[in-house]
Amino acid sequence: MTNILDFSKALMNILDFWMDHTIDPAGGFYGQIHANNEVEPGAPKGSVLNARILWTFAAAYKQDPQTAYLQTATRAFDYIRAHFIDREYGGVYWTVDAKGKPLDTKKQVYALAFTIYGLTEYAAATGSKEALDEAIRLYRDIETHSFDPTRGGYLEAFARDWSALGDMRLSAKDANEKKTMNTHLHILEAYTNLYRVWKDDGLRVQTGRLITDFLHYMINPRTHHLVLFLDEDWTPRSDTISFGHDIEASWLLLEAAEVIGSNDAFLRRAALDMVDAACKGLAPDGALYYEYEPSRGHWRKEKHWWVQAEAMAGLVHAWQISGDAVYLERFERVWNFIDRRIIDHEGGEWVWGLHEDNSLMQGEDKAGLWKCPYHNSRALLEVSRRLDCFKVTK
């Protein structure tokens, strides 16, 4: 078994990078840092990135109460409250400019979910009533504007004033559909964390409904892979397999059920089936590939940083609930690949990813709208917690 100190050092590598390189003296955090650690000072700042920074440093502070972690989390909290939360219409802006002025004001529900996730972790770490109150307001925004009372589930995006939006895509690579697995997964994650600090009956019901929606609509009963895009009536609109999302959802679904007290053997079996499905994307060197499109027989055998991080957490969780050593062996192989190939031991943080031949993917961020400290730090925290031997030494 890998020495637990290796995970502690890897976590500090991430946290130190964000504290040393990303803090913007003008306020908050820089919006973009290139692979060579060069800052792009005029880059927009994203609500998702700032929420993920907030979650990361609040979670780190909970595990190891260092003042620097609390200060970084508080910096993110203050910036989100001052610049991202829309005080007129509710919700959060997708981006602000480098000076903190609203830029893209659409209401992407995915961004609200991550903001709830960050705020609730900060509330849990510090006891902040202000953070919890902000999270509850955003939860109510989602329930008021995004929840589909007829068909269930949540609609993807809206204009600033919550009117209909023609282009609801989360990113350019996504399908323009009204419901997506990705947004539902992170609403589930956010609601789970909110329920930990706010035992509201309505929230518990909605969290349970989300779990049911996954089981009924977003997990293919034949393949156990996730359905990524769906229309308003839950009709599948994509057959693309995302191995990282498969393995991420496997443990987040079971975690949500445990938190609201509705865990059962069927859900545990479903989680293991999803892990087994995801493991069909494992490369010979232990890494987890990015995507596969069955209808075209097309593989994307890139090895993205976040996919490897989710493989870490999902495989340890699968071993924990099954006792099957094969999952622990696969975890060791993924971790060894990350340590050798993905962690930037000199420059800090993790590289975006590698091609199939392990050459570096060029032109990708070290920090940006999508490159964040959340997946990798969370994986390290989860693995350490699940192995029950987490201790940061510095």
Disulfide bonds with the S-S distance in Angstrom:
none
